[in-house]
Amino acid sequence: MQNFGKIIFKIDQVLEEKNISKNKLEKEANLQRTQLNSYCNNKVKRIDLETIVKICCVLECKVEDIVELL
């Protein structure tokens, strides 16, 4: 089987760089904590684009700042 790579999320890294807490991101993006933790811990099976948009809006960043293809 061909290896197409792996998508990882760098949300924790951006939170730290911008000095923003997970609590603030959770509240401002209107996310559940378990949902946010799934993204932060790279446990997401299906990516929800609306969630990515919310996270990027709150963090004032681009998608490529929080998502990386390895």
N, C-alpha and C positions, 0 to 999 in steps of 0.2 A: 504494500500500500504506500502511496506517495505521501510524503510529509509536506504539508502546506504551511507549516509554521504554527504559531500560537499567539493569541491576542492576550496581552496583559494590561491591567489597569494601574495607573500611577497616581491615583487619587490621593493617597496618603502623602506622597511626595509633594504634590501641589498644595495640599492643605498646610503642610509644614512650611513650605516656601512662602506662602501668603499669610501665615500665622492665623489660620482659621480653624476653629474646632469642628469636629464631626457633628457635635450638637447643633452648631450654627448652620452648617450645611444641611443637615437633616431637616431642621425647621424651615429654613428659607426656601429649600427646594421641595418641601412638602413630601418627603420620603419617609418610609418606615426605616427604623434603625437596622432591622434584619436585612432589608433590601440594600441599604448603603453598605453594610458590612460585607454582603456577598460580593459587591463590586470591589471594595477595598481589598478583600482577601482572595480575589480572582476565583470565586466559586460560582460565577454566573454561567448558566448553560445557554441561555438565550438573551441577547442584548436588547434592551428596550430603548429605542431611539429617543423617546420622550424623556426618559430618565437621564440619558446622556446630555440632552439639551438643557435640562434643568440644572444639572451639575455644572455644566460649562457656563451657564448664565450666572449662577451664584458665585462661582470661582473666577468669573471674568477671564476665561481662557478659551482656547481652541480645542477641538476634539483631539488633535494630535498631541496636546499637552498632557492629556490623561489616558490616552490609549496608544499602545505600541504593538506592532506586529513583529514577532521574533522569528 
